[in-house]
Structures are given as structure tokens and as C-alpha cells.
């Protein structure tokens, strides 16, 4: 618990891990252990140990979810559906901690607004548009999806 009495995201992960262990939910407990290990690794990275903020913990969860999504896609491509199912089960567990993801239409609308606001006229302006779009979208969409929407808007 933090000094304010509010439960942090990291504390929530620990509580959920304890519950998953009690319930003998192996997928959930393994996934939460993996996330908490990644959080701990991020905390000790750099010159000194520090406590991560909720936003930084969320960024770690987003990164881990992206790894699961990419691994599942790779396993499906290699014909290893049983391994893809395991990755998808872990991803489903992680998605419970992520903010609601934006639909493609919602992303397209934000991108169109940013293109108009910046006066972007081609691929050379992609960085400018991404700079406006990324803070608005935050962790509500993966960077690859956002970049694809920007490319589509600038090409068309």
C-alpha cells in the first residue's frame, strides 16, 4: 500500500497472484509471476533500485502483452497451435489489467484529427502526426496499430 492508502497496480498484481495460487489457477499464477518478475527487473534496471509508478507498471504489462500476442502469431504461423493457445491464455489474463483498447475506427478518427491539426501532407510528416496521436491514445492501442493507421491516412 502507498502512503495515501490507495492500492497500487503492483499491489493489485500481488493480491491477484495470491488469489490465483489459492484457486490453483496455474495459467493465471504463472502469468502474474512473470509480470511481477518483469516489474522487479524494471525496478532494478539502471543505477539504483526504485519503485515503479502505476503508469510504469502498466507499461511493463503492455510490453508483456505485446510479447504474448507476437509469440502466439508466430506459433500459429509455425503450426504450433497448442503453444499459441498457451500464449493467448496468458494474453487474456494480462488484458484484464490493460485499459480498454480502442477500435480501429476510433484510432482512425484520432489520426484524421491529428492529420488535419498538423497539416500533414505525406509520409514525411509521419513523425509529426505520431507525436500528436501517441499522447492522446496512450496505452489504449498498440504502437503498431497506430503507426499503420497513420500510414494509411497519409497515403490516402
C-alpha positions as CSV (number, residue, x, y, z in Angstrom):
1,X,0.0,0.0,0.0
2,X,1.2,3.5,-0.7
3,X,1.1,6.3,1.9
4,X,-2.2,7.6,0.5
5,X,-3.9,4.4,1.3
6,X,-4.7,3.8,-2.4
7,X,-3.9,0.3,-3.7
8,X,-1.2,0.4,-6.4
9,X,-1.3,-1.6,-9.5
10,X,1.7,-3.6,-8.3
11,X,-0.1,-4.4,-5.0
12,X,-3.2,-5.5,-7.0
13,X,-1.0,-7.8,-9.0
14,X,0.4,-9.3,-5.8
15,X,-3.1,-9.8,-4.3
16,X,-4.3,-11.4,-7.6
17,X,-1.3,-13.7,-7.6
18,X,-2.1,-14.9,-4.1
19,X,-5.7,-15.5,-5.1
20,X,-4.7,-17.4,-8.2
21,X,-2.3,-19.6,-6.2
22,X,-5.1,-20.3,-3.7
23,X,-7.5,-21.1,-6.5
24,X,-4.8,-23.3,-8.1
25,X,-5.2,-21.4,-11.4
26,X,-1.9,-22.3,-12.9
27,X,-2.1,-20.1,-16.0
28,X,-3.1,-17.0,-14.1
29,X,-0.5,-17.6,-11.3
30,X,2.3,-18.2,-13.8
31,X,1.4,-15.2,-15.9
32,X,1.2,-12.9,-12.8
33,X,4.5,-14.2,-11.5
34,X,6.1,-13.4,-14.9
35,X,4.7,-9.9,-14.9
36,X,5.8,-9.3,-11.3
37,X,9.3,-10.5,-12.3
38,X,9.3,-8.1,-15.2
39,X,8.3,-5.3,-12.9
40,X,11.0,-6.2,-10.4
41,X,13.6,-6.3,-13.3
42,X,12.4,-2.8,-14.4
43,X,12.8,-1.6,-10.8
44,X,16.4,-2.7,-10.5
45,X,17.4,-1.6,-14.0
46,X,19.6,1.4,-14.1
47,X,21.9,2.8,-11.4
48,X,19.6,2.4,-8.4
49,X,16.6,0.5,-7.3
50,X,13.3,2.4,-7.4
51,X,9.6,1.8,-7.1
52,X,7.7,2.0,-10.4
53,X,4.7,4.2,-10.7
54,X,1.4,2.7,-11.8
55,X,1.9,4.1,-15.3
56,X,5.4,2.4,-15.5
57,X,3.9,-0.9,-14.2
58,X,1.2,-0.6,-16.8
59,X,3.9,0.0,-19.5
60,X,5.5,-3.3,-18.4
61,X,2.2,-5.1,-18.6
62,X,1.6,-3.6,-22.1
63,X,5.1,-4.8,-23.2
64,X,4.5,-8.3,-21.8
65,X,1.0,-8.5,-23.5
66,X,2.7,-7.5,-26.8
67,X,5.2,-10.3,-26.4
68,X,2.4,-12.8,-25.9
69,X,0.5,-11.5,-28.9
70,X,3.6,-11.7,-31.2
71,X,4.5,-15.2,-29.8
72,X,1.0,-16.5,-30.4
73,X,1.1,-15.2,-34.0
74,X,4.5,-16.8,-34.6
75,X,3.3,-20.2,-33.2
76,X,0.2,-20.1,-35.4
77,X,2.4,-19.4,-38.4
78,X,4.6,-22.4,-37.4
79,X,1.6,-24.6,-37.0
80,X,2.1,-25.0,-33.2
81,X,-1.5,-24.3,-32.1
82,X,-1.0,-25.7,-28.6
83,X,1.7,-23.2,-27.9
84,X,-0.3,-20.4,-29.4
85,X,-3.2,-21.3,-27.1
86,X,-0.9,-21.1,-24.1
87,X,0.3,-17.6,-25.2
88,X,-3.3,-16.5,-25.8
89,X,-4.4,-17.7,-22.4
90,X,-1.6,-15.6,-20.8
91,X,-2.6,-12.6,-23.0
92,X,-6.2,-12.9,-21.9
93,X,-5.0,-12.8,-18.3
94,X,-2.9,-9.7,-18.9
95,X,-5.7,-7.9,-20.8
96,X,-7.6,-7.7,-17.6
97,X,-5.1,-5.2,-16.3
98,X,-4.9,-3.1,-19.5
99,X,-7.1,-0.1,-20.3
100,X,-9.9,-0.7,-22.8
101,X,-8.4,-0.9,-26.2
102,X,-9.6,1.5,-28.9
103,X,-11.3,0.1,-32.0
104,X,-9.7,0.7,-35.5
105,X,-12.5,3.3,-36.2
106,X,-11.6,5.2,-33.0
107,X,-7.9,5.2,-33.9
108,X,-8.7,6.3,-37.4
109,X,-10.8,9.2,-36.1
110,X,-8.0,10.4,-33.8
111,X,-5.4,10.0,-36.6
112,X,-7.6,12.0,-39.0
113,X,-8.0,14.8,-36.4
114,X,-4.2,14.9,-35.9
115,X,-3.5,14.9,-39.7
116,X,-5.8,17.9,-40.0
117,X,-4.4,19.7,-37.0
118,X,-0.8,19.3,-38.1
119,X,-1.4,20.0,-41.8
120,X,0.4,16.8,-42.6
121,X,0.6,16.0,-46.4
122,X,2.6,12.9,-46.8
123,X,4.8,10.2,-45.3
124,X,7.5,12.8,-44.5
125,X,5.1,14.1,-41.8
126,X,4.5,10.7,-40.1
127,X,6.7,11.6,-37.1
128,X,4.8,14.9,-36.6
129,X,1.4,13.1,-36.7
130,X,2.6,10.3,-34.4
131,X,3.8,12.9,-31.9
132,X,0.3,14.3,-31.7
133,X,-1.5,11.0,-31.8
134,X,0.5,8.9,-29.3
135,X,-0.2,11.1,-26.2
136,X,-3.9,11.0,-27.0
137,X,-4.1,7.3,-27.4
138,X,-1.6,6.3,-24.6
139,X,-1.8,2.6,-23.8
140,X,-5.2,2.2,-25.4
141,X,-3.7,0.9,-28.6
142,X,-0.5,-0.8,-29.6
143,X,2.0,1.4,-31.4
144,X,2.0,-0.9,-34.5
145,X,-1.8,-0.4,-34.9
146,X,-1.4,3.4,-34.5
147,X,1.5,3.6,-37.0
148,X,-0.5,1.6,-39.5
149,X,-3.4,3.9,-39.2
150,X,-1.2,7.0,-39.6
151,X,0.4,5.4,-42.7
152,X,-3.0,4.7,-44.2
153,X,-4.2,8.2,-43.5
154,X,-1.0,9.8,-45.0
155,X,-1.0,7.6,-48.1
156,X,-4.7,8.2,-48.9
